[in-house]
């Protein structure tokens, strides 16, 4: 059997939620010397779904022994599981410990890492966590894309930090490298500009979207109507 077929069989066990068979198969794969990073990540993800953090950590140790160091997929799955399952009092510390471990291992946080952290931010999130997440986003080696851009502005709105959002929107205006082509991203930006009472910015996004012949979704239209109406132009919102 090829590595691909072994991993397909392992994935099938995981998808059928038969963790015992998945563990047995993984043991056979290790004995046969065919277990690779994909194999370990598949089983780690299965254990994280069940909040088996100790077993997931054990598999990460097994990866290293087998010469397959944990990679972006490994760490991002672990961070995602912690963000979803840890109670608020423990979440921040546990998540940032993994981020630091990730960096110490030479695996630099990427767009997916930052997106997971941004989506975890809420109104009650400590301001320190908010700023660390923003700083991590700024320090990425990868360029920001429009998906991550949406996550950034949506997070600023959720945490209720208009001043921080104004800074982010100003940075966006000074950077022309991010090409926005999706209706969802335009909607996020329009909502953000409306939130900080910058109606001219909202209209600028709307006109840019229309000039690029991007078809607005009902959500995009709703964001624009909300931005216009919440800034005092109820009639303009009605016309939209």
C-alpha positions as CSV (number, residue, x, y, z in Angstrom):
1,X,0.0,0.0,0.0
2,X,1.1,3.6,-0.7
3,X,1.3,6.3,2.0
4,X,-1.7,7.8,0.4
5,X,-3.8,4.7,0.7
6,X,-2.8,4.1,4.3
7,X,-3.7,7.7,5.2
8,X,-7.0,7.4,3.3
9,X,-7.9,4.3,5.4
10,X,-6.9,6.1,8.6
11,X,-9.1,9.1,7.6
12,X,-12.0,6.8,6.9
13,X,-11.7,5.4,10.5
14,X,-11.7,8.9,11.9
15,X,-14.6,10.1,9.8
16,X,-16.6,7.0,11.0
17,X,-15.6,8.1,14.5
18,X,-14.1,4.7,15.2
19,X,-11.1,5.9,17.2
20,X,-10.1,2.4,18.4
21,X,-9.7,1.2,14.8
22,X,-7.9,4.4,13.9
23,X,-5.4,3.8,16.8
24,X,-4.9,0.2,15.8
25,X,-4.3,1.2,12.2
26,X,-1.9,3.9,13.3
27,X,0.1,1.4,15.3
28,X,0.4,-0.8,12.2
29,X,1.5,2.2,10.1
30,X,4.2,3.0,12.7
31,X,5.4,-0.6,12.6
32,X,5.5,-0.5,8.9
33,X,7.3,2.8,8.8
34,X,4.7,4.5,6.7
35,X,3.2,6.9,9.2
36,X,3.9,10.5,8.2
37,X,2.9,14.0,9.2
38,X,-0.5,13.6,7.5
39,X,-1.1,10.4,9.5
40,X,-0.3,12.0,12.8
41,X,-2.2,15.1,12.1
42,X,-5.3,13.1,11.2
43,X,-5.2,11.2,14.5
44,X,-4.4,14.3,16.5
45,X,-7.4,16.1,15.0
46,X,-9.6,13.1,15.9
47,X,-8.5,13.2,19.6
48,X,-8.9,17.0,19.8
49,X,-12.5,16.7,18.6
50,X,-13.0,14.7,21.8
51,X,-10.9,17.0,23.9
52,X,-8.3,14.3,24.5
53,X,-5.5,16.9,24.9
54,X,-3.1,14.5,26.6
55,X,-3.3,11.9,23.9
56,X,-2.9,14.7,21.2
57,X,0.2,15.9,23.0
58,X,1.4,12.3,23.2
59,X,1.0,11.9,19.4
60,X,3.0,15.2,18.9
61,X,5.8,13.6,20.9
62,X,5.5,10.4,18.7
63,X,5.7,12.6,15.6
64,X,9.1,14.0,16.8
65,X,10.4,10.6,17.6
66,X,9.4,9.4,14.1
67,X,11.2,12.4,12.5
68,X,7.9,14.2,11.6
69,X,8.0,17.5,13.4
70,X,4.7,19.1,14.2
71,X,3.8,21.6,11.4
72,X,1.4,24.4,10.8
73,X,-1.5,21.9,10.6
74,X,-0.6,20.4,13.9
75,X,-0.4,23.6,15.8
76,X,-3.4,25.2,14.2
77,X,-5.6,22.3,15.0
78,X,-4.4,22.4,18.6
79,X,-5.0,26.2,18.9
80,X,-8.4,25.8,17.3
81,X,-9.4,23.1,19.7
82,X,-8.3,25.1,22.7
83,X,-10.1,28.2,21.5
84,X,-13.3,26.3,21.1
85,X,-13.2,24.1,24.2
86,X,-11.2,25.7,27.0
87,X,-13.1,27.8,29.6
88,X,-12.5,31.5,29.4
89,X,-10.3,31.6,32.5
90,X,-7.8,29.1,31.0
91,X,-8.2,29.7,27.3
92,X,-5.9,32.7,26.9
93,X,-3.0,31.2,28.7
94,X,-3.2,27.8,27.1
95,X,-3.6,29.3,23.6
96,X,-0.7,31.7,23.9
97,X,1.5,28.9,25.4
98,X,0.9,26.9,22.2
99,X,1.7,30.0,20.0
100,X,5.0,30.5,21.8
101,X,5.8,26.8,21.5
102,X,5.0,27.0,17.8
103,X,7.4,29.9,17.3
104,X,10.1,28.2,19.4
105,X,9.8,25.2,17.2
106,X,10.5,27.3,14.1
107,X,6.9,27.1,12.8
108,X,5.9,30.7,12.3
109,X,2.2,31.5,12.8
110,X,0.5,31.9,9.5
111,X,-2.8,33.4,8.1
112,X,-4.8,30.4,9.4
113,X,-3.3,30.8,12.9
114,X,-4.2,34.5,13.0
115,X,-7.7,33.9,11.6
116,X,-8.4,31.3,14.3
117,X,-7.3,33.7,17.0
118,X,-9.2,36.7,15.5
119,X,-12.4,34.7,15.3
120,X,-12.1,33.7,19.0
121,X,-12.1,37.4,20.2
122,X,-15.2,38.6,21.9
123,X,-16.4,41.7,23.7
124,X,-15.2,40.2,27.0
125,X,-11.8,39.2,25.7
126,X,-8.9,40.7,27.7
127,X,-7.5,43.7,25.9
128,X,-4.0,42.1,26.2
129,X,-5.2,39.2,24.1
130,X,-6.7,41.5,21.5
131,X,-3.5,43.4,21.1
132,X,-1.3,40.3,21.0
133,X,-3.5,38.9,18.3
134,X,-3.2,42.1,16.3
135,X,0.5,42.2,16.8
136,X,0.8,38.6,15.7
137,X,-1.2,39.4,12.5
138,X,1.2,42.3,11.8
139,X,4.3,40.1,12.3
140,X,3.3,37.4,9.8
141,X,5.7,36.5,7.0
142,X,2.8,35.9,4.7
143,X,1.0,38.9,3.2
144,X,-2.5,39.6,4.4
145,X,-5.2,38.5,2.1
146,X,-8.8,39.6,2.0
147,X,-10.1,36.7,4.1
148,X,-7.8,37.7,6.9
149,X,-8.6,41.3,6.4
150,X,-12.3,40.5,7.0
151,X,-11.4,38.6,10.1
152,X,-9.4,41.6,11.4
153,X,-12.1,44.2,10.9
154,X,-14.9,41.9,12.1
155,X,-12.9,41.2,15.3
156,X,-12.4,44.9,16.0
157,X,-16.2,45.4,15.7
158,X,-17.0,42.4,18.0
159,X,-14.6,43.5,20.7
160,X,-16.1,47.0,20.7
161,X,-12.8,48.9,20.1
162,X,-13.7,51.6,17.6
163,X,-10.3,53.4,18.1
164,X,-8.4,50.2,17.3
165,X,-10.7,49.7,14.2
166,X,-10.0,53.3,13.0
167,X,-6.2,52.5,13.2
168,X,-6.7,49.3,11.2
169,X,-8.8,51.0,8.6
170,X,-6.2,53.8,8.2
171,X,-3.5,51.2,7.7
172,X,-5.6,49.6,5.1
173,X,-6.0,52.9,3.2
174,X,-2.2,53.3,3.2
175,X,-1.6,49.8,1.9
176,X,-2.7,49.1,-1.7
177,X,-1.4,45.5,-1.8
178,X,-4.7,43.9,-0.6
179,X,-7.0,43.5,-3.5
180,X,-10.6,43.1,-2.4
181,X,-12.8,41.1,-4.8
182,X,-15.4,39.4,-2.6
183,X,-18.8,40.7,-1.6
184,X,-18.3,39.3,1.9
185,X,-15.1,41.3,2.4
186,X,-16.7,44.5,1.1
187,X,-19.6,43.9,3.5
188,X,-17.2,43.6,6.4
189,X,-15.4,46.8,5.5
190,X,-18.7,48.7,5.0
191,X,-19.9,47.5,8.4
192,X,-16.6,48.6,9.9
193,X,-16.7,52.1,8.4
194,X,-20.3,52.4,9.5
195,X,-19.4,51.4,13.1
196,X,-16.7,54.1,13.4
197,X,-19.1,56.7,11.9
198,X,-17.1,57.1,8.7
199,X,-19.9,57.1,6.2
200,X,-17.7,58.4,3.4
201,X,-15.5,55.3,3.8
202,X,-18.6,53.1,3.6
203,X,-19.7,54.7,0.4
204,X,-16.1,54.5,-1.0
205,X,-16.2,50.7,-0.5
206,X,-19.7,50.5,-2.0
207,X,-18.6,52.4,-5.1
208,X,-15.4,50.4,-5.4
209,X,-17.4,47.1,-5.2
210,X,-19.8,48.3,-7.9
211,X,-17.0,49.6,-10.2
212,X,-15.4,46.1,-10.0
213,X,-18.8,44.6,-11.0
214,X,-18.9,42.5,-7.8
215,X,-22.5,41.5,-7.2
216,X,-23.5,42.4,-3.6
217,X,-25.2,39.7,-1.5
218,X,-28.1,40.3,0.7
219,X,-25.7,40.5,3.6
220,X,-23.5,43.1,1.8
221,X,-26.6,45.2,1.1
222,X,-27.7,44.8,4.7
223,X,-24.3,46.1,6.0
224,X,-24.6,49.1,3.7
225,X,-28.2,49.9,4.7
226,X,-27.2,49.6,8.4
227,X,-24.1,51.9,7.9
228,X,-26.2,54.5,6.1
229,X,-29.2,54.4,8.5
230,X,-27.1,54.3,11.7
231,X,-25.3,57.4,10.6
232,X,-28.5,59.4,10.3
233,X,-29.4,58.9,6.6
234,X,-32.6,56.7,7.1
235,X,-33.9,57.8,3.7
236,X,-30.7,56.8,2.0
237,X,-30.9,53.4,3.6
238,X,-34.5,53.0,2.4
239,X,-33.4,53.9,-1.2
240,X,-30.7,51.2,-1.1
